[in-house]
Amino acid sequence: MLARCCCSSCVHRQQSQDTKSRTAKRINQPIEVFRRTALVVATPTKSFSGVFLHEIARLN
């Protein structure tokens, strides 16, 4: 396999690019989910967030 340097390096380069893009997607996905969650949490009215914070304080 390694006798053909050019071919194996091309294949290896292609694989490493795939891995990089996959890793980037894996990193970006949770960030996107976190952003959406933050938006959903920030959207409700202040009264709801006040009740929510009160519940958290009560649990602690």
Biopython code that builds the backbone (N, CA, C, O; Angstrom):
import numpy as np
from Bio.PDB.StructureBuilder import StructureBuilder

atoms = [
    (1, "MET", "N", (0.831, -1.212, 0.000)),
    (1, "MET", "CA", (0.000, 0.000, 0.000)),
    (1, "MET", "C", (0.868, 1.267, 0.000)),
    (1, "MET", "O", (0.621, 2.201, -0.763)),
    (2, "LEU", "N", (1.882, 1.282, 0.863)),
    (2, "LEU", "CA", (2.696, 2.485, 1.006)),
    (2, "LEU", "C", (3.700, 2.662, -0.117)),
    (2, "LEU", "O", (4.373, 3.690, -0.188)),
    (3, "ALA", "N", (3.812, 1.660, -1.012)),
    (3, "ALA", "CA", (4.756, 1.775, -2.126)),
    (3, "ALA", "C", (4.371, 2.950, -3.023)),
    (3, "ALA", "O", (5.238, 3.670, -3.517)),
    (4, "ARG", "N", (3.070, 3.139, -3.229)),
    (4, "ARG", "CA", (2.614, 4.274, -4.043)),
    (4, "ARG", "C", (2.391, 5.470, -3.121)),
    (4, "ARG", "O", (1.301, 5.673, -2.585)),
    (5, "CYS", "N", (3.426, 6.232, -2.956)),
    (5, "CYS", "CA", (3.394, 7.358, -2.013)),
    (5, "CYS", "C", (2.280, 8.335, -2.356)),
    (5, "CYS", "O", (1.475, 8.717, -1.507)),
    (6, "CYS", "N", (2.258, 8.727, -3.626)),
    (6, "CYS", "CA", (1.346, 9.777, -4.061)),
    (6, "CYS", "C", (-0.102, 9.369, -3.818)),
    (6, "CYS", "O", (-0.898, 10.166, -3.322)),
    (7, "CYS", "N", (-0.447, 8.132, -4.165)),
    (7, "CYS", "CA", (-1.832, 7.690, -3.987)),
    (7, "CYS", "C", (-2.208, 7.635, -2.511)),
    (7, "CYS", "O", (-3.261, 8.134, -2.114)),
    (8, "SER", "N", (-1.341, 7.025, -1.698)),
    (8, "SER", "CA", (-1.674, 6.879, -0.281)),
    (8, "SER", "C", (-1.767, 8.249, 0.388)),
    (8, "SER", "O", (-2.619, 8.462, 1.250)),
    (9, "SER", "N", (-0.891, 9.179, -0.010)),
    (9, "SER", "CA", (-0.937, 10.506, 0.603)),
    (9, "SER", "C", (-2.215, 11.235, 0.191)),
    (9, "SER", "O", (-2.814, 11.954, 0.991)),
    (10, "CYS", "N", (-2.627, 11.042, -1.069)),
    (10, "CYS", "CA", (-3.876, 11.665, -1.525)),
    (10, "CYS", "C", (-5.056, 11.132, -0.711)),
    (10, "CYS", "O", (-5.900, 11.892, -0.235)),
    (11, "VAL", "N", (-5.092, 9.809, -0.566)),
    (11, "VAL", "CA", (-6.169, 9.189, 0.199)),
    (11, "VAL", "C", (-6.122, 9.678, 1.638)),
    (11, "VAL", "O", (-7.149, 10.010, 2.230)),
    (12, "HIS", "N", (-4.902, 9.718, 2.197)),
    (12, "HIS", "CA", (-4.758, 10.139, 3.590)),
    (12, "HIS", "C", (-5.200, 11.590, 3.753)),
    (12, "HIS", "O", (-5.864, 11.940, 4.729)),
    (13, "ARG", "N", (-4.828, 12.425, 2.794)),
    (13, "ARG", "CA", (-5.206, 13.834, 2.855)),
    (13, "ARG", "C", (-6.726, 13.960, 2.833)),
    (13, "ARG", "O", (-7.306, 14.725, 3.603)),
    (14, "GLN", "N", (-7.361, 13.203, 1.945)),
    (14, "GLN", "CA", (-8.821, 13.223, 1.841)),
    (14, "GLN", "C", (-9.456, 12.799, 3.161)),
    (14, "GLN", "O", (-10.410, 13.423, 3.626)),
    (15, "GLN", "N", (-8.924, 11.735, 3.764)),
    (15, "GLN", "CA", (-9.471, 11.239, 5.028)),
    (15, "GLN", "C", (-9.317, 12.286, 6.129)),
    (15, "GLN", "O", (-10.238, 12.513, 6.914)),
    (16, "SER", "N", (-8.139, 12.924, 6.181)),
    (16, "SER", "CA", (-7.916, 13.900, 7.246)),
    (16, "SER", "C", (-8.855, 15.098, 7.085)),
    (16, "SER", "O", (-9.331, 15.653, 8.075)),
    (17, "GLN", "N", (-9.121, 15.497, 5.835)),
    (17, "GLN", "CA", (-10.067, 16.598, 5.604)),
    (17, "GLN", "C", (-11.467, 16.209, 6.058)),
    (17, "GLN", "O", (-12.174, 17.011, 6.669)),
    (18, "ASP", "N", (-11.864, 14.972, 5.757)),
    (18, "ASP", "CA", (-13.170, 14.487, 6.203)),
    (18, "ASP", "C", (-13.256, 14.512, 7.722)),
    (18, "ASP", "O", (-14.258, 14.938, 8.295)),
    (19, "THR", "N", (-12.186, 14.046, 8.363)),
    (19, "THR", "CA", (-12.170, 14.009, 9.826)),
    (19, "THR", "C", (-12.264, 15.418, 10.396)),
    (19, "THR", "O", (-12.976, 15.650, 11.374)),
    (20, "LYS", "N", (-11.547, 16.358, 9.786)),
    (20, "LYS", "CA", (-11.588, 17.745, 10.273)),
    (20, "LYS", "C", (-12.994, 18.319, 10.175)),
    (20, "LYS", "O", (-13.490, 18.928, 11.122)),
    (21, "SER", "N", (-13.636, 18.122, 9.017)),
    (21, "SER", "CA", (-14.983, 18.672, 8.844)),
    (21, "SER", "C", (-15.962, 18.002, 9.800)),
    (21, "SER", "O", (-16.870, 18.646, 10.326)),
    (22, "ARG", "N", (-15.770, 16.693, 10.022)),
    (22, "ARG", "CA", (-16.644, 15.976, 10.948)),
    (22, "ARG", "C", (-16.466, 16.514, 12.363)),
    (22, "ARG", "O", (-17.438, 16.718, 13.090)),
    (23, "THR", "N", (-15.203, 16.741, 12.743)),
    (23, "THR", "CA", (-14.918, 17.265, 14.079)),
    (23, "THR", "C", (-15.517, 18.659, 14.235)),
    (23, "THR", "O", (-16.091, 18.982, 15.275)),
    (24, "ALA", "N", (-15.382, 19.479, 13.202)),
    (24, "ALA", "CA", (-15.940, 20.831, 13.243)),
    (24, "ALA", "C", (-17.450, 20.779, 13.436)),
    (24, "ALA", "O", (-18.008, 21.543, 14.223)),
    (25, "LYS", "N", (-18.117, 19.867, 12.708)),
    (25, "LYS", "CA", (-19.564, 19.729, 12.867)),
    (25, "LYS", "C", (-19.906, 19.299, 14.279)),
    (25, "LYS", "O", (-20.864, 19.789, 14.878)),
    (26, "ARG", "N", (-19.105, 18.367, 14.810)),
    (26, "ARG", "CA", (-19.374, 17.843, 16.147)),
    (26, "ARG", "C", (-19.206, 18.946, 17.192)),
    (26, "ARG", "O", (-19.923, 18.972, 18.192)),
    (27, "ILE", "N", (-18.259, 19.858, 16.957)),
    (27, "ILE", "CA", (-18.043, 20.956, 17.905)),
    (27, "ILE", "C", (-19.143, 22.004, 17.759)),
    (27, "ILE", "O", (-19.636, 22.535, 18.754)),
    (28, "ASN", "N", (-19.527, 22.301, 16.515)),
    (28, "ASN", "CA", (-20.504, 23.366, 16.272)),
    (28, "ASN", "C", (-21.915, 22.984, 16.684)),
    (28, "ASN", "O", (-22.703, 23.844, 17.075)),
    (29, "GLN", "N", (-22.239, 21.698, 16.600)),
    (29, "GLN", "CA", (-23.610, 21.281, 16.894)),
    (29, "GLN", "C", (-24.025, 21.613, 18.325)),
    (29, "GLN", "O", (-25.073, 22.232, 18.509)),
    (30, "PRO", "N", (-23.249, 21.231, 19.356)),
    (30, "PRO", "CA", (-23.653, 21.576, 20.726)),
    (30, "PRO", "C", (-23.743, 23.078, 20.943)),
    (30, "PRO", "O", (-24.596, 23.550, 21.695)),
    (31, "ILE", "N", (-22.856, 23.840, 20.279)),
    (31, "ILE", "CA", (-22.904, 25.301, 20.405)),
    (31, "ILE", "C", (-24.234, 25.815, 19.863)),
    (31, "ILE", "O", (-24.869, 26.675, 20.473)),
    (32, "GLU", "N", (-24.650, 25.283, 18.715)),
    (32, "GLU", "CA", (-25.930, 25.680, 18.113)),
    (32, "GLU", "C", (-27.088, 25.322, 19.039)),
    (32, "GLU", "O", (-28.000, 26.124, 19.241)),
    (33, "VAL", "N", (-27.048, 24.121, 19.595)),
    (33, "VAL", "CA", (-28.094, 23.686, 20.524)),
    (33, "VAL", "C", (-28.119, 24.601, 21.742)),
    (33, "VAL", "O", (-29.189, 24.978, 22.220)),
    (34, "PHE", "N", (-26.935, 24.958, 22.243)),
    (34, "PHE", "CA", (-26.853, 25.839, 23.408)),
    (34, "PHE", "C", (-27.445, 27.206, 23.093)),
    (34, "PHE", "O", (-28.159, 27.783, 23.912)),
    (35, "ARG", "N", (-27.144, 27.725, 21.895)),
    (35, "ARG", "CA", (-27.692, 29.026, 21.495)),
    (35, "ARG", "C", (-29.208, 28.989, 21.457)),
    (35, "ARG", "O", (-29.877, 29.894, 21.957)),
    (36, "ARG", "N", (-29.747, 27.925, 20.853)),
    (36, "ARG", "CA", (-31.210, 27.812, 20.769)),
    (36, "ARG", "C", (-31.821, 27.719, 22.150)),
    (36, "ARG", "O", (-32.846, 28.341, 22.429)),
    (37, "THR", "N", (-31.185, 26.935, 23.021)),
    (37, "THR", "CA", (-31.685, 26.786, 24.386)),
    (37, "THR", "C", (-31.658, 28.130, 25.100)),
    (37, "THR", "O", (-32.605, 28.490, 25.798)),
    (38, "ALA", "N", (-30.565, 28.868, 24.920)),
    (38, "ALA", "CA", (-30.448, 30.185, 25.549)),
    (38, "ALA", "C", (-31.551, 31.109, 25.049)),
    (38, "ALA", "O", (-32.141, 31.857, 25.828)),
    (39, "LEU", "N", (-31.829, 31.056, 23.745)),
    (39, "LEU", "CA", (-32.904, 31.878, 23.189)),
    (39, "LEU", "C", (-34.246, 31.493, 23.787)),
    (39, "LEU", "O", (-35.039, 32.358, 24.157)),
    (40, "VAL", "N", (-34.499, 30.193, 23.882)),
    (40, "VAL", "CA", (-35.771, 29.714, 24.430)),
    (40, "VAL", "C", (-35.907, 30.137, 25.884)),
    (40, "VAL", "O", (-36.989, 30.518, 26.330)),
    (41, "VAL", "N", (-34.796, 30.066, 26.625)),
    (41, "VAL", "CA", (-34.831, 30.440, 28.040)),
    (41, "VAL", "C", (-35.000, 31.949, 28.188)),
    (41, "VAL", "O", (-35.682, 32.414, 29.101)),
    (42, "ALA", "N", (-34.379, 32.715, 27.287)),
    (42, "ALA", "CA", (-34.434, 34.171, 27.392)),
    (42, "ALA", "C", (-35.762, 34.735, 26.900)),
    (42, "ALA", "O", (-36.135, 35.850, 27.266)),
    (43, "THR", "N", (-36.476, 33.976, 26.073)),
    (43, "THR", "CA", (-37.705, 34.480, 25.462)),
    (43, "THR", "C", (-38.861, 34.689, 26.444)),
    (43, "THR", "O", (-39.559, 35.697, 26.339)),
    (44, "PRO", "N", (-39.093, 33.768, 27.401)),
    (44, "PRO", "CA", (-40.276, 33.930, 28.260)),
    (44, "PRO", "C", (-40.278, 35.237, 29.051)),
    (44, "PRO", "O", (-39.263, 35.927, 29.157)),
    (45, "THR", "N", (-41.453, 35.555, 29.603)),
    (45, "THR", "CA", (-41.594, 36.819, 30.319)),
    (45, "THR", "C", (-40.801, 36.808, 31.615)),
    (45, "THR", "O", (-40.361, 35.752, 32.070)),
    (46, "LYS", "N", (-40.618, 37.977, 32.206)),
    (46, "LYS", "CA", (-39.823, 38.082, 33.425)),
    (46, "LYS", "C", (-40.493, 37.370, 34.589)),
    (46, "LYS", "O", (-39.819, 36.828, 35.465)),
    (47, "SER", "N", (-41.809, 37.373, 34.596)),
    (47, "SER", "CA", (-42.520, 36.715, 35.696)),
    (47, "SER", "C", (-42.216, 35.222, 35.708)),
    (47, "SER", "O", (-42.023, 34.624, 36.766)),
    (48, "PHE", "N", (-42.175, 34.627, 34.515)),
    (48, "PHE", "CA", (-41.886, 33.192, 34.438)),
    (48, "PHE", "C", (-40.470, 32.912, 34.913)),
    (48, "PHE", "O", (-40.250, 31.983, 35.691)),
    (49, "SER", "N", (-39.490, 33.718, 34.446)),
    (49, "SER", "CA", (-38.103, 33.503, 34.852)),
    (49, "SER", "C", (-37.948, 33.748, 36.347)),
    (49, "SER", "O", (-37.135, 33.100, 37.007)),
    (50, "GLY", "N", (-38.734, 34.691, 36.882)),
    (50, "GLY", "CA", (-38.701, 34.930, 38.321)),
    (50, "GLY", "C", (-39.176, 33.713, 39.094)),
    (50, "GLY", "O", (-38.556, 33.325, 40.084)),
    (51, "VAL", "N", (-40.272, 33.105, 38.650)),
    (51, "VAL", "CA", (-40.783, 31.884, 39.277)),
    (51, "VAL", "C", (-39.758, 30.769, 39.146)),
    (51, "VAL", "O", (-39.524, 30.011, 40.087)),
    (52, "PHE", "N", (-39.149, 30.677, 37.967)),
    (52, "PHE", "CA", (-38.154, 29.638, 37.702)),
    (52, "PHE", "C", (-36.966, 29.782, 38.658)),
    (52, "PHE", "O", (-36.514, 28.803, 39.253)),
    (53, "LEU", "N", (-36.470, 31.011, 38.796)),
    (53, "LEU", "CA", (-35.339, 31.259, 39.699)),
    (53, "LEU", "C", (-35.732, 30.965, 41.140)),
    (53, "LEU", "O", (-34.930, 30.450, 41.919)),
    (54, "HIS", "N", (-36.965, 31.294, 41.488)),
    (54, "HIS", "CA", (-37.450, 31.031, 42.842)),
    (54, "HIS", "C", (-37.452, 29.531, 43.111)),
    (54, "HIS", "O", (-37.052, 29.090, 44.189)),
    (55, "GLU", "N", (-37.905, 28.740, 42.126)),
    (55, "GLU", "CA", (-37.917, 27.278, 42.261)),
    (55, "GLU", "C", (-36.505, 26.743, 42.453)),
    (55, "GLU", "O", (-36.276, 25.873, 43.294)),
    (56, "ILE", "N", (-35.553, 27.263, 41.672)),
    (56, "ILE", "CA", (-34.157, 26.818, 41.795)),
    (56, "ILE", "C", (-33.630, 27.158, 43.187)),
    (56, "ILE", "O", (-32.964, 26.343, 43.824)),
    (57, "ALA", "N", (-33.936, 28.370, 43.650)),
    (57, "ALA", "CA", (-33.476, 28.789, 44.977)),
    (57, "ALA", "C", (-34.081, 27.896, 46.055)),
    (57, "ALA", "O", (-33.417, 27.555, 47.035)),
    (58, "ARG", "N", (-35.340, 27.521, 45.868)),
    (58, "ARG", "CA", (-36.012, 26.677, 46.852)),
    (58, "ARG", "C", (-35.391, 25.281, 46.883)),
    (58, "ARG", "O", (-35.233, 24.688, 47.949)),
    (59, "LEU", "N", (-35.039, 24.759, 45.696)),
    (59, "LEU", "CA", (-34.427, 23.430, 45.623)),
    (59, "LEU", "C", (-33.058, 23.423, 46.298)),
    (59, "LEU", "O", (-32.680, 22.437, 46.931)),
    (60, "ASN", "N", (-32.325, 24.510, 46.165)),
    (60, "ASN", "CA", (-30.995, 24.579, 46.780)),
    (60, "ASN", "C", (-31.147, 24.836, 48.266)),
    (60, "ASN", "O", (-30.150, 24.931, 48.982)),
]
sb = StructureBuilder()
sb.init_structure("model")
sb.init_model(0)
sb.init_chain("A")
sb.init_seg("    ")
for serial, (resi, resn, name, xyz) in enumerate(atoms, 1):
    if name == "N":
        sb.init_residue(resn, " ", resi, " ")
    sb.init_atom(name, np.array(xyz, "f"), 0.0, 1.0, " ", f" {name:<3s}", serial, name[0])
structure = sb.get_structure()
